[in-house]
Amino acid sequence: MSSTHPMALWWTTDPILIYNDSYSQIIGDRHPKALGGSAKEFWAELFPEFDSILEGVFRGESVYTEDGNLLVYRYGYPEVWLFPLLS
């Protein structure tokens, strides 16, 4: 997975986090422990938003949200990411 584009796969309904080297910059100081670990554990702050999205996806529904923002913690401090959430 030598792409310079960050890529991650959340595998199964209790998602296991699999990602490439470029994604390690996104997950910050949680790398390398997060690789192969629980996405719910390592992105715990995202799951209030993502739980309902994932439930819909696993029911076969498409989900689109405009103007989303996420509060994430990397390297010990909070950051707000602004972008559309697509799934």
C-alpha positions in Angstrom: 0.0 0.0 0.0 2.6 2.5 -1.1 0.1 5.1 -2.4 0.7 8.7 -1.2 -3.1 9.1 -0.9 -4.3 8.2 2.6 -6.6 5.1 2.5 -8.4 3.2 5.3 -10.7 0.3 5.4 -13.1 -0.3 8.3 -13.6 -4.1 8.1 -16.7 -5.8 9.5 -19.7 -4.5 11.5 -17.4 -3.9 14.5 -14.9 -2.3 12.3 -11.2 -3.3 12.4 -9.0 -0.5 11.1 -6.7 -1.3 8.2 -4.8 1.6 6.6 -1.7 2.5 4.5 1.3 4.5 5.6 -0.1 7.8 4.4 -3.2 7.4 6.6 -0.9 7.2 9.7 -0.5 11.0 9.4 -4.3 11.3 9.8 -4.6 9.0 12.8 -1.6 10.7 14.4 -0.1 9.3 17.6 -2.5 6.4 17.6 -0.3 4.8 15.0 0.9 2.0 15.0 -1.3 0.6 17.8 -4.5 1.4 15.7 -3.4 -0.7 12.8 -5.5 -3.9 13.0 -7.3 -2.6 16.0 -10.9 -1.5 16.7 -12.0 1.6 14.8 -14.5 2.3 17.6 -11.7 2.3 20.1 -9.2 4.4 18.2 -11.7 6.9 16.7 -14.0 6.9 19.7 -14.7 10.7 19.3 -16.2 10.0 15.8 -18.6 7.3 16.8 -21.4 9.5 18.1 -21.6 10.7 14.4 -20.5 7.5 12.6 -22.6 4.9 14.5 -25.8 6.0 12.8 -24.1 6.3 9.4 -22.6 2.8 9.7 -25.9 1.3 10.8 -27.5 2.6 7.6 -24.6 1.4 5.4 -24.9 -2.1 6.8 -28.7 -2.0 6.1 -27.7 -1.3 2.4 -28.6 2.4 2.6 -26.7 5.2 0.9 -25.8 8.2 3.2 -24.8 11.7 2.2 -24.3 14.6 4.5 -23.3 18.1 3.4 -21.1 20.6 5.4 -20.1 18.1 8.0 -17.5 18.7 10.6 -15.7 16.4 12.9 -13.8 17.0 16.1 -10.8 14.7 16.2 -7.8 14.4 18.5 -4.4 13.9 17.0 -1.1 14.3 18.8 -2.8 15.2 22.1 -5.0 18.2 21.0 -8.4 18.6 19.3 -8.8 19.6 15.7 -11.9 20.4 13.7 -12.1 18.9 10.3 -14.6 20.5 7.9 -15.7 18.5 4.9 -18.8 16.7 3.5 -19.2 13.3 5.0 -19.9 10.7 2.4 -20.6 7.0 2.7 
